[in-house]
Amino acid sequence: MRTGMQRAQIERMSFIRRLLDNGEPFNASRLALLFEVSSKTINRDIEFMRDRLGYEIEYDHSINTFVGSAPKRRIL
């Protein structure tokens, strides 16, 4: 069902936002295991948050994690 997939994506992105708000680094592999999805799915969520929602998320190769912050502007 389409609704279930949308809810799951919102849940994943909400979790990622909490990590960003708390300044906690994360990687796609760990989140994929946690949410029982592929790393590609997590990367698509992150890409959506960056490109469409204005999150500042970057990958730090030296520590193999994503780091960033929530957007400064308010999102509807």
C-alpha positions in Angstrom: 0.0 0.0 0.0 1.2 3.5 -0.8 0.1 4.9 2.5 2.3 2.5 4.5 5.3 3.5 2.4 4.7 7.1 3.0 4.3 6.7 6.7 7.5 4.7 6.9 9.4 7.4 5.0 8.1 10.1 7.3 9.1 8.0 10.3 12.7 7.5 8.9 13.0 11.2 8.1 11.7 12.2 11.5 14.3 10.0 13.1 17.1 11.5 11.0 15.9 15.0 12.0 16.2 14.1 15.7 19.7 12.9 15.1 20.6 16.2 13.3 18.9 18.2 16.1 21.0 16.4 18.7 24.2 16.7 16.6 24.6 13.0 16.4 26.4 11.6 13.4 24.9 8.6 11.6 25.4 6.4 8.6 23.1 4.9 6.1 24.1 1.3 6.9 23.1 1.5 10.5 19.8 3.3 9.8 19.0 0.7 7.1 19.4 -2.1 9.7 17.3 -0.2 12.2 14.5 0.4 9.8 14.9 -2.8 7.8 15.3 -1.1 4.5 18.3 -0.8 2.1 21.1 1.7 2.4 19.9 3.1 -0.9 16.5 3.9 0.6 18.1 5.8 3.5 20.3 7.7 1.0 17.2 8.6 -1.0 15.6 9.9 2.2 18.7 12.0 2.9 18.8 13.3 -0.6 15.1 14.3 -0.4 15.8 16.1 2.9 18.7 18.0 1.4 17.2 18.9 -1.9 13.6 19.5 -1.1 13.5 20.3 2.6 16.7 22.4 2.9 18.6 20.3 5.4 22.3 20.7 5.5 23.6 17.2 5.5 27.0 16.2 4.4 29.0 12.9 4.4 32.3 13.0 6.3 34.4 10.3 4.7 37.0 10.5 7.5 34.5 9.1 10.1 32.1 7.3 7.7 29.1 9.2 8.8 26.6 11.9 7.8 26.7 15.2 9.8 24.6 18.3 9.4 21.8 20.4 10.7 18.1 21.1 10.2 17.2 24.0 8.0 17.2 27.5 9.5 13.9 28.4 7.8 10.6 26.9 9.0 9.1 24.2 6.8 5.4 23.8 6.5 
